[in-house]
Amino acid sequence: MNRPIVDITETALRDGQQSLIATRMPISDMLPILDKMDQAGYHALEVWGGATFDSCIRYLNEDPWERLREIRKHVKNTKLQMLLRGQNILGYKNYADDVVETFVQKSLENGIDIIRMFDALNDTRNLETALAATKKYGGHAQMTISYTTSDFHTIPYYVKLAQDMAAMGADSICIKDMAGILTPQRAYDLVSELKASIFIPIEVHTHATSGIADMTYLKAIEAGADIIDTASSPFAGGTSQSATESMLVALNDLGYEVPVDPTLAAEIAEYFAPIRDRFRNEGGLNPKVMDVQPKSLRYQVPGGMLSNLLAQLKDAGQEDLYEQVLDEVPRVRADLGFPPLVTPLSQMVGTQALMNVMSGERYKLVPNEIKDYVRGLYGRPPVAIAPAMIKQIIGDEQPITTRPADDIAPQLPGFEAEIGDYAHSMEDILIYGLFPDQGRDFLGRREDKFYDVPVQNIQLSFAPEN
């Protein structure tokens, strides 16, 4: 009797290290182990997207495109995967269609095979351009359910969403549980219904934040999930994913066939362990991110959002308000139509909750991003926002109902003109276009060794002649 097969996507090079060390792993730490990772039998290596692009140019002084090309040179047999925020690409706002299409094209040309695309609101209109470009240029388009809970977010809602995505042309579907709030039974029920109604692979992605990830994965696999996301153990647990080696042992013991070589998985973990220890010793791995946080099941808040809120309150000397802010988060989320708490909505909702508590008056202070969200500029809220709330936040303005990017003129020509001689390729132009300030500084330092040397005014005084 054939054993059921479960595939593994290894996340240590992207989400694992992003979740635990804020995406600070340089390419020099990755290169020595890539050949072994390529031989291990993973379904895919998640290596790019998310915060890696920003972190490369902001903190590591690396060209993110060159990082991808270097990884591709070493990984010849295993698919490379990236995370794309739909019309937001890798940023926090919508870009024009010409930018989205070109970014997808260049990502595939430089080595990506699978593009996991999601929209923070599950508004599939914001995935249309990325999907079309991925198909056009020969990539695998994995469309994503941003998982959350509310009275609105029922199993039938998610099944309908997945059916719509399959009809659009998705090659696979990912259930993306960014906060670690997908419970085991809910995972079983959701995957069961999806497998009964759509006929493309289902991948499940969760985080260990709340302490239930391993059980969630097991129940999802029992229901027929084809692929799960795990991280090599030194970069697993806490706000990251379940540990690859542990899941291999459990799944093999339960009678599943997992194509990953356990001996190589162990060797990969041995390689990453001292790198993890270095970050821990240097303070780059905050012990708090390893804490089990069952409260996330109540607040629906991703672990990274919890730590960010705590840091903001600490900077303001208001750490005693932490519980009040957490209590305010679900109320703000309800006011705003129950958006999933995933980037950028998690940051936006968290900031609004913080402002509501610290100001002592709800919505006395409203960030521009929240106003734009209510205006419809991020997409369609899962649940319609109450008219009174719309009026409180944007007055008599009327939210748009069209796809937000329909109102954005082509942007690439402007980006190219603005960055000028610092850019030598379309990849350079995209670095600048996505992150103008950090991109200009990165490209400027590359082109001019005196780019960021402060200008000094020197006054010379001469002694009078005798």
C-alpha positions as CSV (number, residue, x, y, z in Angstrom):
1,M,0.0,0.0,0.0
2,N,1.4,3.4,-1.0
3,R,2.0,5.8,1.8
4,P,0.4,9.3,1.4
5,I,3.0,11.9,0.4
6,V,3.5,15.2,2.2
7,D,5.9,17.8,0.8
8,I,7.9,20.4,2.7
9,T,8.7,24.0,1.9
10,E,11.7,25.1,3.9
11,T,11.4,28.6,5.2
12,A,14.7,29.2,7.1
13,L,16.1,31.5,4.4
14,R,13.1,33.8,4.4
15,D,10.2,33.5,6.9
16,G,12.2,31.6,9.5
17,Q,14.9,34.2,9.8
18,Q,12.5,37.1,9.2
19,S,10.3,35.9,12.1
20,L,13.2,35.5,14.6
21,I,16.1,37.8,13.6
22,A,14.2,40.5,11.6
23,T,15.6,39.3,8.2
24,R,19.2,40.1,9.1
25,M,20.9,37.0,7.7
26,P,23.4,38.0,5.1
27,I,24.0,36.0,1.9
28,S,27.4,35.0,3.2
29,D,25.6,32.9,5.9
30,M,23.5,31.1,3.2
31,L,26.0,30.3,0.5
32,P,27.9,27.4,2.2
33,I,24.8,25.4,2.9
34,L,22.8,26.0,-0.3
35,D,24.1,23.0,-2.2
36,K,23.2,20.7,0.6
37,M,19.7,22.3,0.9
38,D,19.3,21.7,-2.8
39,Q,20.0,18.0,-2.3
40,A,17.7,17.5,0.7
41,G,14.4,16.9,-1.2
42,Y,12.4,19.9,-0.3
43,H,9.4,20.8,-2.4
44,A,10.7,24.4,-2.5
45,L,13.0,26.8,-0.6
46,E,11.4,30.1,0.4
47,V,14.2,32.5,-0.1
48,W,12.9,35.9,-1.2
49,G,10.1,38.4,-0.9
50,G,8.5,39.6,2.3
51,A,11.0,41.8,4.1
52,T,14.1,40.4,2.5
53,F,14.3,43.0,-0.2
54,D,13.9,45.9,2.2
55,S,16.4,44.4,4.7
56,C,19.0,43.8,2.0
57,I,19.2,47.5,1.0
58,R,18.4,49.0,4.4
59,Y,20.6,47.0,6.7
60,L,22.9,44.6,4.9
61,N,24.1,46.7,2.0
62,E,23.3,43.8,-0.4
63,D,21.6,44.0,-3.8
64,P,18.5,41.8,-3.3
65,W,18.5,40.8,-7.0
66,E,22.1,39.7,-6.8
67,R,21.2,37.7,-3.7
68,L,18.6,35.9,-5.7
69,R,20.9,35.2,-8.6
70,E,23.6,33.8,-6.2
71,I,21.1,31.5,-4.6
72,R,19.9,30.3,-8.0
73,K,23.5,29.5,-9.0
74,H,23.7,27.0,-6.1
75,V,20.1,25.7,-6.1
76,K,19.8,23.8,-9.4
77,N,17.2,21.2,-8.6
78,T,14.8,22.7,-6.0
79,K,12.2,25.3,-6.7
80,L,12.8,28.8,-5.3
81,Q,9.8,30.5,-3.8
82,M,9.0,34.1,-2.9
83,L,6.2,36.0,-1.1
84,L,4.5,38.8,-2.9
85,R,2.0,41.2,-1.5
86,G,-0.1,41.4,-4.6
87,Q,-0.5,44.9,-5.8
88,N,1.6,46.1,-2.9
89,I,4.5,44.0,-4.3
90,L,6.9,44.1,-1.3
91,G,5.8,47.5,0.1
92,Y,2.9,48.9,2.0
93,K,0.8,50.6,-0.8
94,N,-0.6,49.8,-4.2
95,Y,1.7,50.2,-7.2
96,A,0.7,50.7,-10.8
97,D,0.2,47.7,-13.0
98,D,3.3,48.3,-15.0
99,V,5.4,48.1,-11.9
100,V,3.7,44.9,-10.7
101,E,4.1,43.2,-14.0
102,T,7.7,44.2,-14.5
103,F,8.6,43.1,-10.9
104,V,7.1,39.7,-11.4
105,Q,8.8,39.3,-14.8
106,K,12.2,40.2,-13.3
107,S,11.7,38.0,-10.3
108,L,11.1,35.0,-12.5
109,E,14.0,35.9,-14.8
110,N,16.4,36.2,-11.9
111,G,15.5,32.8,-10.5
112,I,12.1,32.5,-8.8
113,D,9.9,29.6,-9.7
114,I,6.9,29.9,-7.3
115,I,5.3,33.2,-6.5
116,R,3.0,33.0,-3.4
117,M,0.8,36.1,-3.8
118,F,-1.6,37.4,-1.2
119,D,-3.8,40.4,-0.5
120,A,-4.2,41.6,3.0
121,L,-8.0,41.9,2.5
122,N,-8.5,38.8,0.4
123,D,-9.6,41.2,-2.3
124,T,-8.8,39.1,-5.4
125,R,-8.9,42.2,-7.6
126,N,-5.6,43.1,-6.1
127,L,-4.1,39.8,-7.3
128,E,-5.2,40.0,-10.9
129,T,-2.1,41.7,-12.3
130,A,0.4,39.6,-10.4
131,L,-1.4,36.4,-11.4
132,A,-1.5,37.4,-15.1
133,A,2.2,38.3,-15.1
134,T,3.2,35.1,-13.3
135,K,1.4,33.0,-15.9
136,K,2.7,35.1,-18.7
137,Y,6.3,34.7,-17.8
138,G,6.2,31.0,-16.9
139,G,6.0,31.0,-13.1
140,H,3.9,28.9,-10.7
141,A,1.2,31.1,-9.3
142,Q,0.3,30.2,-5.8
143,M,-2.7,32.3,-4.7
144,T,-3.2,32.7,-1.0
145,I,-6.0,32.8,1.6
146,S,-5.0,35.3,4.3
147,Y,-6.5,33.4,7.3
148,T,-8.3,35.2,10.1
149,T,-11.4,34.7,12.2
150,S,-14.6,36.6,12.7
151,D,-18.3,35.8,12.3
152,F,-17.8,36.7,8.6
153,H,-14.8,34.4,8.0
154,T,-16.6,31.1,7.8
155,I,-15.5,27.9,6.1
156,P,-17.9,28.5,3.3
157,Y,-16.4,32.0,2.8
158,Y,-12.9,30.5,2.5
159,V,-14.1,27.8,0.2
160,K,-15.8,30.3,-2.1
161,L,-12.6,32.4,-2.1
162,A,-10.5,29.4,-3.0
163,Q,-12.9,28.4,-5.8
164,D,-12.7,32.0,-7.2
165,M,-8.9,31.8,-7.1
166,A,-8.8,28.4,-8.8
167,A,-11.2,29.8,-11.5
168,M,-8.8,32.7,-12.0
169,G,-6.0,30.3,-12.8
170,A,-4.2,29.6,-9.6
171,D,-1.7,26.7,-9.8
172,S,-2.0,26.0,-6.1
173,I,-3.6,27.5,-3.0
174,C,-1.9,28.4,0.3
175,I,-3.7,28.9,3.6
176,K,-1.6,31.6,5.2
177,D,-2.0,31.7,8.9
178,M,0.3,34.6,9.8
179,A,-0.7,34.8,13.4
180,G,-0.7,31.1,14.4
181,I,-4.4,31.2,15.1
182,L,-5.6,28.3,12.8
183,T,-6.7,25.7,15.3
184,P,-6.3,22.0,14.6
185,Q,-10.0,21.2,14.1
186,R,-10.5,24.3,12.0
187,A,-7.6,23.3,9.8
188,Y,-9.0,19.8,9.4
189,D,-12.5,21.2,8.4
190,L,-11.1,23.9,6.1
191,V,-8.7,21.6,4.2
192,S,-11.3,18.9,4.0
193,E,-13.8,21.2,2.3
194,L,-11.1,22.7,0.0
195,K,-10.0,19.2,-1.1
196,A,-13.6,18.3,-1.9
197,S,-14.2,21.4,-4.0
198,I,-11.0,22.3,-5.8
199,F,-8.5,20.1,-7.5
200,I,-5.1,21.9,-7.2
201,P,-2.5,21.4,-4.5
202,I,-3.2,22.9,-1.0
203,E,-0.3,24.2,1.1
204,V,-0.7,25.2,4.7
205,H,1.5,27.9,6.4
206,T,1.2,28.7,10.1
207,H,3.4,30.0,12.9
208,A,4.3,28.5,16.2
209,T,3.4,31.7,18.1
210,S,0.4,30.4,20.0
211,G,1.8,26.9,20.6
212,I,-0.5,24.8,18.4
213,A,1.3,24.8,15.1
214,D,2.4,21.1,15.1
215,M,-1.2,19.9,15.9
216,T,-2.6,22.2,13.3
217,Y,-0.2,20.8,10.6
218,L,-1.0,17.2,11.6
219,K,-4.8,17.7,11.3
220,A,-4.4,19.6,8.0
221,I,-2.3,16.7,6.7
222,E,-5.0,14.2,7.9
223,A,-7.5,16.2,5.8
224,G,-5.3,16.0,2.7
225,A,-3.0,19.0,2.7
226,D,-0.3,18.4,0.1
227,I,2.5,20.7,1.4
228,I,3.4,22.3,4.8
229,D,5.9,25.1,5.6
230,T,8.5,24.3,8.2
231,A,11.9,25.8,9.2
232,S,15.2,24.2,10.0
233,S,15.2,23.9,13.8
234,P,17.7,26.7,14.7
235,F,15.3,29.1,13.0
236,A,12.0,27.4,14.1
237,G,9.6,27.8,16.9
238,G,8.4,31.0,18.6
239,T,7.1,33.4,15.9
240,S,8.6,31.2,13.2
241,Q,7.3,27.8,11.8
242,S,7.4,24.3,13.2
243,A,10.8,22.6,13.1
244,T,11.5,20.6,9.9
245,E,13.4,17.7,11.5
246,S,10.7,17.2,14.2
247,M,7.9,17.2,11.7
248,L,9.9,14.7,9.6
249,V,10.1,12.3,12.5
250,A,6.4,12.7,13.4
251,L,5.1,12.3,9.9
252,N,7.2,9.3,9.1
253,D,6.1,7.7,12.3
254,L,2.5,8.3,11.4
255,G,2.9,6.5,8.1
256,Y,3.4,9.5,5.7
257,E,6.1,9.6,3.1
258,V,8.1,12.9,3.2
259,P,10.6,13.2,0.4
260,V,13.1,15.2,2.6
261,D,16.2,13.3,3.6
262,P,16.3,13.3,7.4
263,T,20.1,13.0,7.5
264,L,20.6,16.0,5.3
265,A,17.9,17.9,7.3
266,A,19.9,17.3,10.5
267,E,23.2,18.4,8.8
268,I,21.5,21.6,7.6
269,A,20.3,22.3,11.2
270,E,23.8,21.7,12.5
271,Y,25.1,24.3,10.0
272,F,22.5,26.9,11.1
273,A,22.9,26.4,14.8
274,P,26.1,28.5,15.3
275,I,24.6,31.2,13.1
276,R,21.5,31.3,15.3
277,D,23.8,31.4,18.4
278,R,25.8,34.3,16.9
279,F,22.6,36.3,16.5
280,R,21.5,35.4,20.0
281,N,24.9,36.4,21.5
282,E,25.0,39.7,19.6
283,G,21.4,40.6,20.6
284,G,19.9,40.1,17.1
285,L,17.7,37.3,18.4
286,N,15.4,38.7,21.1
287,P,14.4,35.9,23.5
288,K,10.8,37.3,23.6
289,V,10.2,36.1,20.0
290,M,10.7,32.5,21.3
291,D,7.9,32.9,23.9
292,V,4.7,30.9,23.5
293,Q,2.0,33.5,23.3
294,P,-1.5,31.9,23.7
295,K,-2.9,35.4,23.9
296,S,-2.6,35.6,20.1
297,L,-5.5,33.2,19.9
298,R,-7.6,35.7,21.7
299,Y,-6.3,38.9,20.1
300,Q,-5.7,37.5,16.6
301,V,-2.4,39.4,16.7
302,P,0.7,38.0,14.9
303,G,3.7,37.6,17.1
304,G,5.7,40.3,15.3
305,M,2.9,42.7,15.9
306,L,2.9,42.0,19.6
307,S,6.6,42.7,19.9
308,N,6.3,45.8,17.8
309,L,3.5,47.2,20.0
310,L,5.5,46.5,23.1
311,A,8.6,48.2,21.6
312,Q,6.5,51.3,20.7
313,L,5.1,51.5,24.2
314,K,8.5,51.0,25.7
315,D,9.9,53.9,23.7
316,A,7.1,56.1,24.9
317,G,7.5,55.0,28.5
318,Q,4.0,53.5,28.5
319,E,4.6,49.8,28.9
320,D,1.8,49.6,31.5
321,L,-0.7,50.3,28.7
322,Y,0.2,47.0,26.9
323,E,-2.9,45.0,27.9
324,Q,-5.2,48.0,27.2
325,V,-3.7,48.2,23.7
326,L,-4.2,44.5,23.1
327,D,-7.8,44.8,24.2
328,E,-8.3,47.6,21.8
329,V,-6.9,45.8,18.8
330,P,-10.0,43.5,18.2
331,R,-12.3,46.6,18.7
332,V,-10.4,48.6,16.0
333,R,-10.4,45.5,13.7
334,A,-14.2,45.2,14.1
335,D,-14.7,49.0,13.4
336,L,-12.7,48.6,10.2
337,G,-14.5,45.6,8.7
338,F,-12.5,42.7,10.2
339,P,-9.4,42.9,8.0
340,P,-7.0,40.0,8.4
341,L,-4.0,41.1,10.6
342,V,-1.3,40.7,8.0
343,T,1.1,43.2,6.5
344,P,0.3,46.1,6.1
345,L,-3.1,45.9,7.9
346,S,-1.5,44.4,11.1
347,Q,0.7,47.4,11.5
348,M,-2.1,49.8,10.7
349,V,-4.6,48.4,13.1
350,G,-2.0,48.1,15.8
351,T,-1.0,51.7,15.4
352,Q,-4.6,52.9,15.5
353,A,-5.2,50.8,18.7
354,L,-2.1,52.4,20.2
355,M,-3.2,55.9,19.4
356,N,-6.7,55.3,20.7
357,V,-5.3,54.2,24.1
358,M,-2.5,56.7,24.4
359,S,-4.6,59.7,23.4
360,G,-7.4,58.7,25.8
361,E,-10.0,59.2,23.0
362,R,-10.9,56.7,20.2
363,Y,-10.0,58.0,16.7
364,K,-8.9,61.4,18.0
365,L,-5.8,60.7,16.1
366,V,-6.0,58.8,12.8
367,P,-2.9,57.9,10.7
368,N,-3.1,58.7,7.0
369,E,-2.9,55.0,6.2
370,I,-6.1,54.3,8.1
371,K,-7.8,57.1,6.3
372,D,-6.7,55.7,2.9
373,Y,-7.9,52.3,3.9
374,V,-11.3,53.7,4.8
375,R,-11.3,55.6,1.4
376,G,-11.0,52.2,-0.3
377,L,-7.4,52.7,-1.5
378,Y,-6.2,49.3,-0.1
379,G,-9.2,47.4,-1.5
380,R,-12.6,46.2,-0.3
381,P,-12.9,45.5,3.4
382,P,-14.1,42.0,4.2
383,V,-17.2,43.5,5.9
384,A,-18.6,46.9,5.0
385,I,-17.5,49.7,7.4
386,A,-20.4,51.4,9.2
387,P,-21.3,54.8,7.7
388,A,-20.9,56.5,11.1
389,M,-17.3,55.1,11.3
390,I,-16.6,56.2,7.7
391,K,-17.8,59.7,8.6
392,Q,-15.7,59.9,11.7
393,I,-12.5,59.0,9.9
394,I,-12.8,60.7,6.5
395,G,-15.8,63.1,6.9
396,D,-18.0,63.4,3.9
397,E,-15.7,61.8,1.5
398,Q,-17.1,58.7,-0.4
399,P,-14.9,55.6,-0.5
400,I,-14.0,54.3,-4.0
401,T,-15.5,51.0,-5.1
402,T,-13.2,50.3,-8.0
403,R,-10.0,48.3,-8.0
404,P,-7.5,50.8,-6.4
405,A,-4.8,50.3,-9.0
406,D,-7.2,51.4,-11.8
407,D,-6.6,55.0,-10.7
408,I,-2.8,54.7,-10.7
409,A,-1.0,55.9,-13.8
410,P,2.0,54.0,-15.1
411,Q,5.0,54.7,-12.7
412,L,8.1,53.1,-14.2
413,P,9.0,56.0,-16.6
414,G,8.9,58.4,-13.6
415,F,11.0,56.1,-11.4
416,E,13.6,55.8,-14.2
417,A,13.8,59.5,-14.7
418,E,14.1,60.2,-10.9
419,I,16.9,57.7,-10.2
420,G,18.9,58.8,-13.3
421,D,22.5,57.6,-13.6
422,Y,22.4,55.6,-10.4
423,A,20.4,52.9,-12.1
424,H,22.0,50.6,-14.7
425,S,19.1,48.1,-15.1
426,M,15.4,47.6,-14.7
427,E,16.2,45.8,-11.4
428,D,17.9,48.9,-10.1
429,I,14.9,51.0,-11.1
430,L,12.6,48.7,-9.2
431,I,14.9,48.9,-6.1
432,Y,14.4,52.7,-6.2
433,G,10.7,52.5,-7.1
434,L,9.7,50.2,-4.2
435,F,11.9,51.9,-1.6
436,P,12.7,55.4,-2.8
437,D,14.8,56.6,0.2
438,Q,16.6,53.4,1.0
439,G,16.9,52.5,-2.7
440,R,18.5,55.9,-3.6
441,D,21.0,55.6,-0.8
442,F,21.9,52.0,-1.7
443,L,22.4,52.8,-5.4
444,G,24.1,56.1,-4.5
445,R,26.7,54.4,-2.3
446,R,27.3,51.9,-5.0
447,E,28.0,54.5,-7.7
448,D,29.7,57.2,-5.6
449,K,32.1,56.4,-2.8
450,F,31.5,59.9,-1.4
451,Y,27.7,59.7,-1.7
452,D,26.9,59.8,2.0
453,V,30.1,61.6,3.2
454,P,28.9,64.8,5.0
455,V,29.9,68.0,3.3
456,Q,32.1,70.0,5.5
457,N,32.6,73.8,5.3
458,I,36.2,74.6,6.1
459,Q,37.2,78.1,6.8
460,L,40.8,79.0,6.2
461,S,42.5,81.8,8.0
462,F,45.9,83.2,7.1
463,A,48.3,85.0,9.3
464,P,49.0,88.5,8.2
465,E,52.2,89.0,6.4
466,N,55.0,90.7,8.3
